[in-house]
Amino acid sequence: MQVIPTRFAGLFILEPKVFGDHRGYFFESYRQDVFEAAAGPIAFVQDNESMSNRGILRGLHFQNPPYAQGKLVRVVQGAVLDVAVDVRKDSPTYGEHIAIELSAENKTMLYVPPGFAHGFYTLQDQTIFQYKCTGYYHPQAEVSLAWNDPHLAIQWPDLNPILSAKDVNGLSFSGFSSPF
C-alpha cells in the first residue's frame, strides 16, 4: 500500500497494491502498521456504509470536540467526488479543500483526520461508500457546513444536487466559529 501525503497536515491518500488475475482481484483495504506509520497510533471504533444514487451530495460534515472523528473513506461500488475542508483555525490551510475521485475502479482511499469537514457527491447510481471512524457518531456534536459556500469555492459536478434537510441548511464558512 502506498501512502501519498497531501499539502494538508495529517490528511493523506492511500493507494493499495491490487493483485489481479483471471479469478478477479485481491488487495488490503486496511493495514494497521502501514496506517500508523503514516498517521500515528489510531483506533477505529465504528465502520459506516451508505448507498447513494447519482446526484446525491452528502456533507460537508464534522463533529465538534470532544467527539471529533477521523475517517478512512473508500468506495466499494460506483464513484464519488470526495471533498475535505480544513476547519482547523490555526492551520496554514484553514478554509482550503482537497477534492479527489474515489471509485471502485481506482480503489483509492482517503484518510480525513479530525478538524476537517467532509462530504462527497455521487457520480454513479448505487454507489456504496464505506468509512472507518476514530470516534462514535454523536448527532448533537455534528455540524454541517454549506456545501456551496462561495468562500470554499468547491467545484462540485452539479449545482443542483439532491440534499438532506441538514445539508440544505448548512452553516456558512464565515458564519461559524471553528472549535479546532
N, C-alpha and C positions, 0 to 999 in steps of 0.2 A: 504494500500500500504506500502510495506516495502522498506526503503531506506538503501542501503548497501554501506558504504564508501569503497573506494579503497585506495591504498597507494599514489595515485596522488591527491594532494590538489585540491578540487573543482570538481573532476570527481567522479560520483557515479552511482551505478546500482539501478534501480527501479524494484521491483517485485510486480505486482499488485495482489490483492486478487481476485481470479476468482470464481464466483458463477455459478455453472453448474447444470443443471437438464435435464430432457427428452426433453426440448424445445431447448436446446443449452447452451449458457453461457452469462454472463454479467461481465464486470469489468470496473473500472475507469481507463482510459488511461492517464488522467492528472487531477490533483487536485492542485490548486494553493497554498492552505495553507500548504499542505504536502511538495510540492516542495520548497516553500520559506523557510520553516523551515530548509531544508537541504542546500539550495543554497543562501538564502537571497533574497531581492527583485529583481525580474527579470520580464521583459516584453517580451513576444514573439510577434514578429511583422510579421512573414511570415511563412507559412506552405508549405512544398515541398513534392512531391511524385515522385518516379521513379519506373519503372518496368524494370527488367533485367532478362535475361535467365542465366542458369548455366554457370559458367566460366567467367563472366564479373567481372572485378576489376575496381572500381571507387575510385580514390584517389591516393595519400594522399593529401588532400586539406586543406587550411585555407585562411583566408583573413587578410591582414595587417591592423593594426590600422590606422585610427580610425574606420575602417569598420569591425573589428573583430566580429565574431559570436560565440555564444554558441549554441549548438544543442541538442535537446532532440530527440533521434532516436529510432525507433522501426520498426519491420517487421509485416505487416498485412497479407501477404501471402508468403509462402516459408520460406527461411532461408538464413542467411549470416554469414560470419565470419567478425565481426566488429572490427576495429582497430583504436586506438587513440594514437598519438605520442606527448609527451610533448615537445613543442618548446619554452618554457619559459626559457631563458638563465640563470636566477638566481635560477631556481628551483632545488632542490636536485634530482629530477627525470628527468632532462633535457636529451633528447635523448632516453629515455626509452618509452616502449609502453605497452598497455593493449590490449589483443585480447579476444573477447568473442563471443560466438554464440548467435545470436538473431534470433528468429523464431516465426512464427505464433503459433506454438505449445507451446513454453515456455512463450510467451508474455512478456519476459524480455525487459526492456528499458535501455538505457544508456544516461546519461547527460554528454556531452563533452563541457567543458567551453571554452571561448576564450583562445588562447595560446596553442591549440592542433591542430595538423594536423589530419585529419580524413579520413578514407576510409573503403571500405568493398568489400568482394569477395562473389559473389552469389553462394550458394550451391545447389540451385534448380531452375528449369525453372519457369518463370513467377513470380519471387519474387517481391513483392511490398514492397518498403521501404519508410517510412514516417519520416519526421523530422520537428520539430518546431525550428525556428531560432530567436535569440535575436537581430539580425541585418539584414538589407536588403542585398540582393545579389548585389555586385559591382564587375563585371568581371575584371575591371582594378586593383583591390586590391587583386585578387586571386593569390595564389601561389600553385604550385603542386610540392611536393617532390617525388623523385624516390621511387616507391613502393618496389623495390628490392634492395635498398641501403644496402650493406653489414654491414655498421655501425649499422643500425637499427636491423638487424637480425630477421626480422619478418618471422615467419614460415607460409607462405601462403599455402593453399592446392594444388596450381597449380603453376608451374614455367613458364607456358606459357599462362597466362590469356589473354582475349580479352580486349584491352585498347583503350582509346581515344587518339588522337594525343597529347593532352597536357599531358596525363599521360605517354606516351612513352618517352616524353622529360622532365620528372620531374627533378628537381634540386637534386644534391647530398646533403646529410645532412651536410657533412663537407664543402661543397662549397657555403653555403648560410649563411647570417648573420641574425639571428633572430631579429625581430622587437619587441619582447615581453620582 
